[in-house]
Amino acid sequence: MKQVTHRAAGMLLAAAGLICGAASNTCSAEERSRATRIHATGWGITLAVDGSGFYNDFADFAFGDPALHADYRISPYKRAVRAFLEDKNSCVYPKSIAVIRRTHMARGGNAFIESDAMLRSPVRIFSAADTPVITRTEDLAGLRLAFALGSKLPESIGRDDVRFVPVADEADKAKLLYTGTVDAVVANMPDAFFVFDSLGRDLPRYDPAYSPFPEPKIRVFCHDTAENRVFISALNARINAVVTSGEASAFLSRAGLTPGRYLPRPQP
């Protein structure tokens, strides 16, 4: 099986001072104070708190532009979300208004803005070797279904005949599937590709035409401030430039992915 090699921890923090990090010496205190704070939600090997993983590499690529000064701070998922909600001038990555509304993460009268879509992140249900491929929600009846702890998947599925198994780590979730502890797991792509690959396993069977809810988009989600509007405008220009130039396609190809499956829109 083809193994995907991620960059060493901390590489994303070395983008010539354009991306500051909590453990980085590349930005002065003054530069950090002027940068847009982005709280990255660490959750496992694809966005690890040590700076490794696909989504950290993608952040390095996406924010690595002279027009963007991002104070990129990675912390465990719940801590990052809490920091974002308390830090009224900040942003959170990767999140979107659609996800925030579905999970009821933010309540009250706060106003928010988001970037254009940076990547598509299809949700798939993967089946254990002795479980039929799931092609519709009704197929989940009576099954043990693993999902990410803290997500609102049970509410989204809306069935009381499914045995939901919350799991805190994406690698542990994958292991539950191929050991037969659960019948199926819910996971985003390309996340599942990297997780199963890291464990030396092929991607399990799934129906590419079925998803339990609308396809999420990877975005940066911010409190609505004048400074953040400037940042989002510059980020949107960066997203458009790397998609239309082919840079985004090349980045995904280097990561071992098929670009057309994940680009936010078709390239011209």
Contacts in CASP RR format, 6 or more apart in sequence:
PFRMAT RR
TARGET T0000
AUTHOR 0000-0000-0000
METHOD contacts of the structure
MODEL  1
MKQVTHRAAGMLLAAAGLICGAASNTCSAEERSRATRIHATGWGITLAVD
GSGFYNDFADFAFGDPALHADYRISPYKRAVRAFLEDKNSCVYPKSIAVI
RRTHMARGGNAFIESDAMLRSPVRIFSAADTPVITRTEDLAGLRLAFALG
SKLPESIGRDDVRFVPVADEADKAKLLYTGTVDAVVANMPDAFFVFDSLG
RDLPRYDPAYSPFPEPKIRVFCHDTAENRVFISALNARINAVVTSGEASA
FLSRAGLTPGRYLPRPQP
1 197 0 8 1.000
1 200 0 8 1.000
1 201 0 8 1.000
1 202 0 8 1.000
2 197 0 8 1.000
2 256 0 8 1.000
3 197 0 8 1.000
3 200 0 8 1.000
4 194 0 8 1.000
4 197 0 8 1.000
4 198 0 8 1.000
4 255 0 8 1.000
4 256 0 8 1.000
6 45 0 8 1.000
6 52 0 8 1.000
6 53 0 8 1.000
6 54 0 8 1.000
6 57 0 8 1.000
7 52 0 8 1.000
7 53 0 8 1.000
7 57 0 8 1.000
8 52 0 8 1.000
9 48 0 8 1.000
9 50 0 8 1.000
9 51 0 8 1.000
9 52 0 8 1.000
10 23 0 8 1.000
10 24 0 8 1.000
10 50 0 8 1.000
10 51 0 8 1.000
10 52 0 8 1.000
11 51 0 8 1.000
11 52 0 8 1.000
11 57 0 8 1.000
11 60 0 8 1.000
12 19 0 8 1.000
12 51 0 8 1.000
12 56 0 8 1.000
12 57 0 8 1.000
12 59 0 8 1.000
12 60 0 8 1.000
12 72 0 8 1.000
13 19 0 8 1.000
13 20 0 8 1.000
13 21 0 8 1.000
13 23 0 8 1.000
13 24 0 8 1.000
13 26 0 8 1.000
13 51 0 8 1.000
13 72 0 8 1.000
14 24 0 8 1.000
14 26 0 8 1.000
15 26 0 8 1.000
15 60 0 8 1.000
15 63 0 8 1.000
15 64 0 8 1.000
16 26 0 8 1.000
17 24 0 8 1.000
17 26 0 8 1.000
17 27 0 8 1.000
17 31 0 8 1.000
18 63 0 8 1.000
18 64 0 8 1.000
18 65 0 8 1.000
18 66 0 8 1.000
18 68 0 8 1.000
18 69 0 8 1.000
18 70 0 8 1.000
19 26 0 8 1.000
19 59 0 8 1.000
19 60 0 8 1.000
19 63 0 8 1.000
19 64 0 8 1.000
19 70 0 8 1.000
19 72 0 8 1.000
20 26 0 8 1.000
20 27 0 8 1.000
20 31 0 8 1.000
20 32 0 8 1.000
20 35 0 8 1.000
20 69 0 8 1.000
20 70 0 8 1.000
20 71 0 8 1.000
20 72 0 8 1.000
21 27 0 8 1.000
21 71 0 8 1.000
21 72 0 8 1.000
21 73 0 8 1.000
21 74 0 8 1.000
22 73 0 8 1.000
22 74 0 8 1.000
22 75 0 8 1.000
27 35 0 8 1.000
27 71 0 8 1.000
31 69 0 8 1.000
32 71 0 8 1.000
34 69 0 8 1.000
35 69 0 8 1.000
35 70 0 8 1.000
35 71 0 8 1.000
36 68 0 8 1.000
36 69 0 8 1.000
36 70 0 8 1.000
36 71 0 8 1.000
36 90 0 8 1.000
36 91 0 8 1.000
36 222 0 8 1.000
36 227 0 8 1.000
36 228 0 8 1.000
36 231 0 8 1.000
37 70 0 8 1.000
37 71 0 8 1.000
37 73 0 8 1.000
37 87 0 8 1.000
37 89 0 8 1.000
37 90 0 8 1.000
37 91 0 8 1.000
38 59 0 8 1.000
38 63 0 8 1.000
38 70 0 8 1.000
38 71 0 8 1.000
38 72 0 8 1.000
38 73 0 8 1.000
38 90 0 8 1.000
38 91 0 8 1.000
38 92 0 8 1.000
38 93 0 8 1.000
38 220 0 8 1.000
39 73 0 8 1.000
39 75 0 8 1.000
39 80 0 8 1.000
39 81 0 8 1.000
39 83 0 8 1.000
39 84 0 8 1.000
39 87 0 8 1.000
39 90 0 8 1.000
39 91 0 8 1.000
39 92 0 8 1.000
39 93 0 8 1.000
40 47 0 8 1.000
40 55 0 8 1.000
40 56 0 8 1.000
40 59 0 8 1.000
40 72 0 8 1.000
40 73 0 8 1.000
40 74 0 8 1.000
40 75 0 8 1.000
40 80 0 8 1.000
40 92 0 8 1.000
40 93 0 8 1.000
40 94 0 8 1.000
41 47 0 8 1.000
41 75 0 8 1.000
41 77 0 8 1.000
41 80 0 8 1.000
41 81 0 8 1.000
41 92 0 8 1.000
41 93 0 8 1.000
41 94 0 8 1.000
41 95 0 8 1.000
42 48 0 8 1.000
42 49 0 8 1.000
42 74 0 8 1.000
42 75 0 8 1.000
42 76 0 8 1.000
42 77 0 8 1.000
42 80 0 8 1.000
43 76 0 8 1.000
43 77 0 8 1.000
43 148 0 8 1.000
43 169 0 8 1.000
43 170 0 8 1.000
44 169 0 8 1.000
44 170 0 8 1.000
44 171 0 8 1.000
45 52 0 8 1.000
45 53 0 8 1.000
45 170 0 8 1.000
45 171 0 8 1.000
45 194 0 8 1.000
45 195 0 8 1.000
45 198 0 8 1.000
46 53 0 8 1.000
46 54 0 8 1.000
46 55 0 8 1.000
46 170 0 8 1.000
46 191 0 8 1.000
46 194 0 8 1.000
46 195 0 8 1.000
47 53 0 8 1.000
47 54 0 8 1.000
47 55 0 8 1.000
47 56 0 8 1.000
47 74 0 8 1.000
47 94 0 8 1.000
48 56 0 8 1.000
48 74 0 8 1.000
49 74 0 8 1.000
49 75 0 8 1.000
49 76 0 8 1.000
51 74 0 8 1.000
53 194 0 8 1.000
54 190 0 8 1.000
54 191 0 8 1.000
54 194 0 8 1.000
54 255 0 8 1.000
55 93 0 8 1.000
55 94 0 8 1.000
55 218 0 8 1.000
56 74 0 8 1.000
57 255 0 8 1.000
58 118 0 8 1.000
58 119 0 8 1.000
58 218 0 8 1.000
58 251 0 8 1.000
59 70 0 8 1.000
59 72 0 8 1.000
59 93 0 8 1.000
61 242 0 8 1.000
61 247 0 8 1.000
61 248 0 8 1.000
61 251 0 8 1.000
62 118 0 8 1.000
62 235 0 8 1.000
62 238 0 8 1.000
62 239 0 8 1.000
62 242 0 8 1.000
63 70 0 8 1.000
63 72 0 8 1.000
63 235 0 8 1.000
63 238 0 8 1.000
64 70 0 8 1.000
64 238 0 8 1.000
65 234 0 8 1.000
65 238 0 8 1.000
67 234 0 8 1.000
67 237 0 8 1.000
67 238 0 8 1.000
68 231 0 8 1.000
68 234 0 8 1.000
68 235 0 8 1.000
68 238 0 8 1.000
70 231 0 8 1.000
73 80 0 8 1.000
73 83 0 8 1.000
74 80 0 8 1.000
75 83 0 8 1.000
80 92 0 8 1.000
81 92 0 8 1.000
81 105 0 8 1.000
83 90 0 8 1.000
84 90 0 8 1.000
84 91 0 8 1.000
84 92 0 8 1.000
85 105 0 8 1.000
85 106 0 8 1.000
87 223 0 8 1.000
88 110 0 8 1.000
88 223 0 8 1.000
88 225 0 8 1.000
89 223 0 8 1.000
89 225 0 8 1.000
89 227 0 8 1.000
89 228 0 8 1.000
90 222 0 8 1.000
90 223 0 8 1.000
91 220 0 8 1.000
91 221 0 8 1.000
91 222 0 8 1.000
91 223 0 8 1.000
91 228 0 8 1.000
91 231 0 8 1.000
92 220 0 8 1.000
92 221 0 8 1.000
92 222 0 8 1.000
93 219 0 8 1.000
93 220 0 8 1.000
93 221 0 8 1.000
94 118 0 8 1.000
94 119 0 8 1.000
94 121 0 8 1.000
94 218 0 8 1.000
94 219 0 8 1.000
94 220 0 8 1.000
95 105 0 8 1.000
95 114 0 8 1.000
95 219 0 8 1.000
95 220 0 8 1.000
95 221 0 8 1.000
96 114 0 8 1.000
96 117 0 8 1.000
96 216 0 8 1.000
96 217 0 8 1.000
96 218 0 8 1.000
96 219 0 8 1.000
96 221 0 8 1.000
97 112 0 8 1.000
97 114 0 8 1.000
97 221 0 8 1.000
98 214 0 8 1.000
98 216 0 8 1.000
98 217 0 8 1.000
99 105 0 8 1.000
99 216 0 8 1.000
100 106 0 8 1.000
100 112 0 8 1.000
100 221 0 8 1.000
102 152 0 8 1.000
102 156 0 8 1.000
102 213 0 8 1.000
103 151 0 8 1.000
103 152 0 8 1.000
104 152 0 8 1.000
106 112 0 8 1.000
110 223 0 8 1.000
110 224 0 8 1.000
111 223 0 8 1.000
111 224 0 8 1.000
112 221 0 8 1.000
112 222 0 8 1.000
112 223 0 8 1.000
112 224 0 8 1.000
113 221 0 8 1.000
113 222 0 8 1.000
113 223 0 8 1.000
113 224 0 8 1.000
113 228 0 8 1.000
113 229 0 8 1.000
113 232 0 8 1.000
114 219 0 8 1.000
114 220 0 8 1.000
114 221 0 8 1.000
114 222 0 8 1.000
114 232 0 8 1.000
115 219 0 8 1.000
115 220 0 8 1.000
115 221 0 8 1.000
115 232 0 8 1.000
115 235 0 8 1.000
115 236 0 8 1.000
115 239 0 8 1.000
116 219 0 8 1.000
116 235 0 8 1.000
116 236 0 8 1.000
116 239 0 8 1.000
116 240 0 8 1.000
116 264 0 8 1.000
117 217 0 8 1.000
117 218 0 8 1.000
117 219 0 8 1.000
117 239 0 8 1.000
117 264 0 8 1.000
117 265 0 8 1.000
118 217 0 8 1.000
118 218 0 8 1.000
118 219 0 8 1.000
118 220 0 8 1.000
118 239 0 8 1.000
118 264 0 8 1.000
119 217 0 8 1.000
119 218 0 8 1.000
119 262 0 8 1.000
119 263 0 8 1.000
119 264 0 8 1.000
120 215 0 8 1.000
120 216 0 8 1.000
120 217 0 8 1.000
120 218 0 8 1.000
120 261 0 8 1.000
120 262 0 8 1.000
120 263 0 8 1.000
120 264 0 8 1.000
121 188 0 8 1.000
121 189 0 8 1.000
121 190 0 8 1.000
121 191 0 8 1.000
121 215 0 8 1.000
121 216 0 8 1.000
121 217 0 8 1.000
121 218 0 8 1.000
121 262 0 8 1.000
122 188 0 8 1.000
122 189 0 8 1.000
122 208 0 8 1.000
122 211 0 8 1.000
122 215 0 8 1.000
122 216 0 8 1.000
122 261 0 8 1.000
123 186 0 8 1.000
123 187 0 8 1.000
123 188 0 8 1.000
123 189 0 8 1.000
123 211 0 8 1.000
123 212 0 8 1.000
123 213 0 8 1.000
123 215 0 8 1.000
123 216 0 8 1.000
124 186 0 8 1.000
124 187 0 8 1.000
124 188 0 8 1.000
124 189 0 8 1.000
124 192 0 8 1.000
124 206 0 8 1.000
124 207 0 8 1.000
124 208 0 8 1.000
124 210 0 8 1.000
124 211 0 8 1.000
125 134 0 8 1.000
125 140 0 8 1.000
125 145 0 8 1.000
125 184 0 8 1.000
125 185 0 8 1.000
125 186 0 8 1.000
125 206 0 8 1.000
125 207 0 8 1.000
125 210 0 8 1.000
125 211 0 8 1.000
125 212 0 8 1.000
126 177 0 8 1.000
126 184 0 8 1.000
126 185 0 8 1.000
126 186 0 8 1.000
126 187 0 8 1.000
126 192 0 8 1.000
126 203 0 8 1.000
126 204 0 8 1.000
126 205 0 8 1.000
126 206 0 8 1.000
127 133 0 8 1.000
127 134 0 8 1.000
127 183 0 8 1.000
127 184 0 8 1.000
127 204 0 8 1.000
127 205 0 8 1.000
127 206 0 8 1.000
128 177 0 8 1.000
128 178 0 8 1.000
128 180 0 8 1.000
128 182 0 8 1.000
128 183 0 8 1.000
128 184 0 8 1.000
128 204 0 8 1.000
129 178 0 8 1.000
129 180 0 8 1.000
129 204 0 8 1.000
130 180 0 8 1.000
131 143 0 8 1.000
131 183 0 8 1.000
131 184 0 8 1.000
132 139 0 8 1.000
133 205 0 8 1.000
133 206 0 8 1.000
133 207 0 8 1.000
134 140 0 8 1.000
134 184 0 8 1.000
134 206 0 8 1.000
134 207 0 8 1.000
134 210 0 8 1.000
135 207 0 8 1.000
135 209 0 8 1.000
135 210 0 8 1.000
136 210 0 8 1.000
137 157 0 8 1.000
137 159 0 8 1.000
137 212 0 8 1.000
140 157 0 8 1.000
140 159 0 8 1.000
140 161 0 8 1.000
140 162 0 8 1.000
140 184 0 8 1.000
141 159 0 8 1.000
141 161 0 8 1.000
141 162 0 8 1.000
142 161 0 8 1.000
142 162 0 8 1.000
142 163 0 8 1.000
143 162 0 8 1.000
143 163 0 8 1.000
143 182 0 8 1.000
143 183 0 8 1.000
143 184 0 8 1.000
144 163 0 8 1.000
144 165 0 8 1.000
144 181 0 8 1.000
144 182 0 8 1.000
144 183 0 8 1.000
144 184 0 8 1.000
145 157 0 8 1.000
145 162 0 8 1.000
145 163 0 8 1.000
145 164 0 8 1.000
145 165 0 8 1.000
145 182 0 8 1.000
145 183 0 8 1.000
145 184 0 8 1.000
145 185 0 8 1.000
145 186 0 8 1.000
146 165 0 8 1.000
146 166 0 8 1.000
146 167 0 8 1.000
146 173 0 8 1.000
146 176 0 8 1.000
146 177 0 8 1.000
146 182 0 8 1.000
146 184 0 8 1.000
146 185 0 8 1.000
146 186 0 8 1.000
147 153 0 8 1.000
147 154 0 8 1.000
147 164 0 8 1.000
147 165 0 8 1.000
147 166 0 8 1.000
147 167 0 8 1.000
147 173 0 8 1.000
147 185 0 8 1.000
147 186 0 8 1.000
148 166 0 8 1.000
148 167 0 8 1.000
148 168 0 8 1.000
148 170 0 8 1.000
148 173 0 8 1.000
148 186 0 8 1.000
149 166 0 8 1.000
149 167 0 8 1.000
149 168 0 8 1.000
150 166 0 8 1.000
153 164 0 8 1.000
153 186 0 8 1.000
153 212 0 8 1.000
154 162 0 8 1.000
154 164 0 8 1.000
156 212 0 8 1.000
156 213 0 8 1.000
157 164 0 8 1.000
157 212 0 8 1.000
165 176 0 8 1.000
165 181 0 8 1.000
165 182 0 8 1.000
167 173 0 8 1.000
167 176 0 8 1.000
170 187 0 8 1.000
170 191 0 8 1.000
170 195 0 8 1.000
171 195 0 8 1.000
171 198 0 8 1.000
171 199 0 8 1.000
173 185 0 8 1.000
173 187 0 8 1.000
173 195 0 8 1.000
174 185 0 8 1.000
174 187 0 8 1.000
174 192 0 8 1.000
174 195 0 8 1.000
174 196 0 8 1.000
174 199 0 8 1.000
174 201 0 8 1.000
175 181 0 8 1.000
175 199 0 8 1.000
176 182 0 8 1.000
176 185 0 8 1.000
177 184 0 8 1.000
177 185 0 8 1.000
177 204 0 8 1.000
178 199 0 8 1.000
178 201 0 8 1.000
178 204 0 8 1.000
185 204 0 8 1.000
186 212 0 8 1.000
187 195 0 8 1.000
188 216 0 8 1.000
189 261 0 8 1.000
189 262 0 8 1.000
190 255 0 8 1.000
190 257 0 8 1.000
190 261 0 8 1.000
190 262 0 8 1.000
192 203 0 8 1.000
193 203 0 8 1.000
193 257 0 8 1.000
196 202 0 8 1.000
196 203 0 8 1.000
196 204 0 8 1.000
197 203 0 8 1.000
217 264 0 8 1.000
220 232 0 8 1.000
220 235 0 8 1.000
222 228 0 8 1.000
222 231 0 8 1.000
222 232 0 8 1.000
239 248 0 8 1.000
239 264 0 8 1.000
241 247 0 8 1.000
242 248 0 8 1.000
242 251 0 8 1.000
243 249 0 8 1.000
243 263 0 8 1.000
243 264 0 8 1.000
243 265 0 8 1.000
243 267 0 8 1.000
244 267 0 8 1.000
244 268 0 8 1.000
246 267 0 8 1.000
248 259 0 8 1.000
248 263 0 8 1.000
249 259 0 8 1.000
249 260 0 8 1.000
249 263 0 8 1.000
249 267 0 8 1.000
252 258 0 8 1.000
252 259 0 8 1.000
252 260 0 8 1.000
252 262 0 8 1.000
252 263 0 8 1.000
253 259 0 8 1.000
259 267 0 8 1.000
260 266 0 8 1.000
END
